[in-house]
């Protein structure tokens, strides 16, 4: 919903372009954008998760994603989960959102091997832009934030910021 809304309403792309970008059909993108507009007007979080439960999920997500326990990791994900990453052109990150359970699992299988080999230190579990998440120090010595959108007890979206320009305040 957010992607369709932003791409169409904010960046002015046509629904055909939005559809190609998020790999849905144009009619579905129109509906997604309409729903997003409604949520924006309501000015309330779409999915509410209790603070304590959100923090528990964030910590469990960190452990599963860094340990390589793909069964535990997969059990936490919604079927239509997505990853949105921002490296700012300065650190590696996916250029386009990664959408769908299978695609996210495939990416995290590769990442888990890197995490096991190079380490990723948990600095803090907390709220990142209002969502449960965590801050890590990655093997290259850089800070990273991960925020999790929770829907029905499952991770529906993963927002990773690796762009050092956006994370200077965390050092």
N, C-alpha and C positions, 0 to 999 in steps of 0.2 A: 504494500500500500504506500509506504513512505517513498519508495523508489519511484513508483508511477506518479505520485503526486509531485515530487520534486522535479523529476525530469520533464513532466508536462507543464505544470502550473508555474514552477519557478524558472526553469531553464528554457521553456518554450518549445520543447520538442513535440512533434506530432505523435499521435498514439501509435502509428506504424513504427516509428523510430524507437519509442519506448518499448514496444512489444519485442522488437529485435534485441534490444539491450537486456531486458530482464527475462527473455525467453518465454514469453507468454503470448497469447493472441491479442490483437488490438481491442476486441470487445472486453476481454478480461481486464486489460489495462484501464479502460474507461471506468469499469466498475471499481477496480482497486483505487483509482484516484478519487472517485466519488466517495467511497468509504473513508478515505484519508481526510478529505475535506470535512466530512461530518465529525471525525475525531478531533480535528484541529478546532472546529467551532465549539465543540463540547469542552475544550481546554482541560481535559483530564487525562491521566494516563490510561491507555487502552487496556493494559493488563496489570492488575495490581497483585503484587506478591508481598506478603508480610516481610518487614525488614529482616528479622532474624532468619526466616526461611530463605530469603534471597541470599544472605551472606553464607548460609550453609551450602546452598547450591553453588555459589561462586567458588568456595573452597574445595568442594568435591569436584567441580569442573577442572580447577587447576591441577589437582592431584591426578585425575584420570587422564587429562591431556598431556601431562608431563611424564607420567609413568609408562605410558604406552598401553595401558589397560583399555583396549579398544572396546571390549564388551561393556565396561562401566561407562566409558565415554559415549558410546552409541545409545545406551539406555537413557541418557540424559537429553538426547536431541529429539526435537519435533520432526515430523516427516518432511516438512517444508523449510527446515532450518536454512539460514543463510549466514555467510561470513562477509563482512564489509571491513576492508583494511585500508589504512592510510599510512603510507611510508613517505609521502611528500617528495618522492623522487630521490630521497636521500638514504632510505633504507629499503630493503626488499619487502614487497607487499603485493598481494594480488591486485591487478589493475582493475579488474571487473569483479563485482560481487560473485561469490561462489554460492550457488543455490541448489538446495535439495540434499537430502540425507546422504545418498551415495557419494555425491561430489564432495561434501564436507568430510565424510569418513575417509575418502581417498586422500585428501589433502592432509588430514590429521595423522594418518598412518605415516606419511613422509615426515611431517613435523615431529612426531613423537620420537622417531629415530634420531633426529637432530637434537631434540631436547635431552634425550638419554645420553648422547655422546658429548654434548657441550654444556649441559646444565642450564637451568633457568631458575633464578632465585626469587622466591615469593617475598616481596617486601611488605605488602599490606593487602588485606581483604577489606573492601569497603564499597562505597558507592561511587561510581564513575558516571558523571553526567546524569545522575538520578537513577541509574540502573545498578543492580548488584554486580560487582566485578572485583578486579584485583590489579595491583601494580607489581610488575616484575622487573628484575635486572636480568637482561639476557646475556648470553655468553660473550657478546661483543662489548659488554660494559654499558650498553644503552638501556634506558628505561622504556618500558612498554606498558600501555594500559589495555585491559580487556574488560568490556562491559557486556552483560548478558541480558537480553530481553527474554523474560520468562512468560510462557503462556500455558496455563493448565499444568504447571509443575514441570514443564519441559523447556529446554532452551530453544527459542524460536529464531533468535538472531544473535550473532556474535559480532561485536564492534571492537576492532583492534586498532589502536593508534600507535604507530611506530615512528611517526614524523617527529624528529627531535625539536623542530621549531615549535610544535604544539605542546611539548612536554617539558620545556625549560623550567617552568615553575615547580616541577616535581623534584628537581635536583636539590 
